Amino acid sequence: MGQIVSNALGIVRNGKVLRETIGTLLPIAVGETAAADPALVSLLIAIAALRREESRGSHYRSDFPGRDAAALPSRLTLCTAFENAVALRWQKSERSR
């Protein structure tokens, strides 16, 4: 899991990789293993990074290289994060049919 998170949540981020990482982390985060807690934290970071469609601070989105001067602060709850992750996973399964 560490390598997956390092690749997806480093300084340079990409929407496609973030979506794939969310799909990988979701089943781990809802599991009952020792990896569930770190996966949950990583899942929240990945969802927040995917939602921010701009480059800001030291994090660069290769698919959104510009900075949005009008961007507002966002708020992410655990419930919203799970809803987003499940929706992304469902969309992926629908496309593969």
C-alpha positions as CSV (number, residue, x, y, z in Angstrom):
1,M,0.0,0.0,0.0
2,G,2.9,2.4,0.7
3,Q,4.2,2.4,-2.8
4,I,0.7,3.0,-4.2
5,V,0.1,6.0,-1.9
6,S,3.6,7.4,-2.6
7,N,3.0,7.3,-6.3
8,A,-0.5,8.8,-6.2
9,L,-0.2,11.3,-3.4
10,G,3.2,12.8,-3.9
11,I,4.0,16.3,-5.1
12,V,2.8,15.7,-8.7
13,R,-0.7,14.3,-8.9
14,N,-3.0,13.1,-11.7
15,G,-6.7,12.6,-11.7
16,K,-6.6,9.2,-13.4
17,V,-4.0,7.9,-10.9
18,L,-6.0,9.3,-8.0
19,R,-9.2,7.6,-9.2
20,E,-7.3,4.3,-9.5
21,T,-5.8,4.7,-6.0
22,I,-9.2,5.4,-4.5
23,G,-10.5,2.2,-6.1
24,T,-7.6,0.3,-4.5
25,L,-7.8,1.9,-1.1
26,L,-11.6,1.7,-0.6
27,P,-11.8,-2.1,0.1
28,I,-8.8,-1.9,2.4
29,A,-10.2,1.1,4.3
30,V,-13.4,-0.7,5.1
31,G,-11.7,-3.9,6.1
32,E,-10.9,-5.1,9.5
33,T,-7.1,-5.5,9.2
34,A,-4.3,-3.4,10.6
35,A,-4.0,-1.6,7.2
36,A,-7.6,-0.2,7.4
37,D,-6.7,2.9,9.4
38,P,-3.8,4.0,7.2
39,A,-5.8,3.2,4.1
40,L,-8.7,5.4,5.4
41,V,-6.4,8.3,6.0
42,S,-4.9,7.8,2.5
43,L,-8.4,7.5,1.0
44,L,-9.4,10.9,2.5
45,I,-6.3,12.5,1.2
46,A,-6.8,11.0,-2.3
47,I,-10.5,12.1,-2.4
48,A,-9.6,15.7,-1.3
49,A,-6.8,15.8,-3.9
50,L,-9.1,14.6,-6.7
51,R,-11.8,17.1,-5.8
52,R,-9.3,20.0,-6.0
53,E,-8.9,20.6,-9.8
54,E,-6.0,23.0,-9.6
55,S,-2.4,23.1,-8.6
56,R,-2.0,24.8,-5.2
57,G,0.9,25.2,-2.9
58,S,3.5,22.5,-3.4
59,H,1.1,20.0,-4.9
60,Y,0.9,20.0,-8.7
61,R,-2.0,18.4,-10.7
62,S,-0.6,17.4,-14.1
63,D,-4.1,17.4,-15.5
64,F,-4.9,20.9,-14.0
65,P,-1.6,22.8,-14.0
66,G,-3.0,26.2,-13.3
67,R,-4.0,27.8,-10.0
68,D,-7.6,29.0,-9.6
69,A,-7.5,32.4,-8.0
70,A,-11.3,32.1,-7.2
71,A,-11.0,28.7,-5.5
72,L,-12.8,28.5,-2.2
73,P,-11.9,26.4,0.8
74,S,-13.5,23.0,0.7
75,R,-14.7,20.7,3.4
76,L,-14.6,16.9,3.3
77,T,-16.3,14.7,5.8
78,L,-15.8,11.0,6.2
79,C,-19.3,10.3,5.0
80,T,-18.8,12.5,1.9
81,A,-15.4,10.8,1.2
82,F,-17.0,7.3,1.3
83,E,-19.9,8.5,-0.9
84,N,-17.3,9.8,-3.5
85,A,-15.2,6.7,-3.3
86,V,-18.2,4.4,-3.8
87,A,-19.5,6.5,-6.7
88,L,-16.1,6.4,-8.4
89,R,-15.9,2.6,-8.0
90,W,-19.4,2.2,-9.4
91,Q,-18.6,4.4,-12.4
92,K,-15.5,2.3,-13.1
93,S,-17.5,-0.9,-13.0
94,E,-20.2,0.5,-15.3
95,R,-17.6,1.5,-17.9
96,S,-16.0,-1.9,-17.9
97,R,-19.3,-3.6,-18.9
